[in-house]
Amino acid sequence: SAAISFAGLKKGTCAAEGYTVDDGTTTEQVPVIGSVTVHKFKKSATLEVVATPVCPPEQFTTAKDFDLKSYVSARWYVQQQMPVQYLPETQNYCVQAHYTLRESRTLLGYDVDVHNYAEEKDGTVHSATLCAKIVDADSGKLEVAPCFLPSIFAGPYWVLDYSEEEGYALISGGAPTEATEAACKTGDGVNGAGLWIFTRKQLRDQDLLEKVRNIAVAKGFDVSVLKDVDQTNCKGDPVVV
């Protein structure tokens, strides 16, 4: 009552400002009035609840009715990719991939030859031939490894979405099992790592790129992991297919 009468505070002011937690009392000597006991309040701590994404998302799927023969029929150009251990961001120049379907499986269990090509900013070339095993052709699931390793050591290479007519493919190194603040991602090591946007044309089509990024988002991916690949001023892959 003293605070109301002499300090000009209105009843309920403290609560309205968020001071609702009892913090005990204190006694003060006030001129004219004398001894005054003040009831103190403090603000309650606000617990911020951040929802952690479920990874992989329940709606996560790969391609349906995937046509592997069509997919490997021509060269692919990478427009965006997630940096991983074996493909750092310093090699985000002129990245290409092409594939050759074997007539029969190798002794180590592989069905497809994989040729990857990339450059650094100064033109340094990185080229590697890997091998892929078909795991589930209809859903676009393969596994890739160096050709000298038995296929049991290969890591997932999944085609998440693909359109030959529109000229794009969305590829991941398996399911996105790691949560970020925004969504989910794969690992960034060797197996179980990576996210790529492929196009048939080397020249970037921004509208098509945004479409494929949105497909990745719909599948639960955090697309902030994707970094641009510069497809200009390329030396070109010398391998003839």
Protein Blocks (a to p, Z undefined) as FASTA:
>chain_A
ZZmmmnopaehklmmnopabcgbjaddddehjlpadddddddddddddddddddddfklc
cdehiafklmmmpccddfbdcddfklcfklmghiacdddddfbdcfkopabdcddddddf
kopacddddddddfblmnopacdddfkbcfklpccdddfbdcfknopacddebjafbdcf
klccddfblnoiacddddfblbdcfklmmmmmmmmmmnopafklpccddfehiebjabdZ
Z
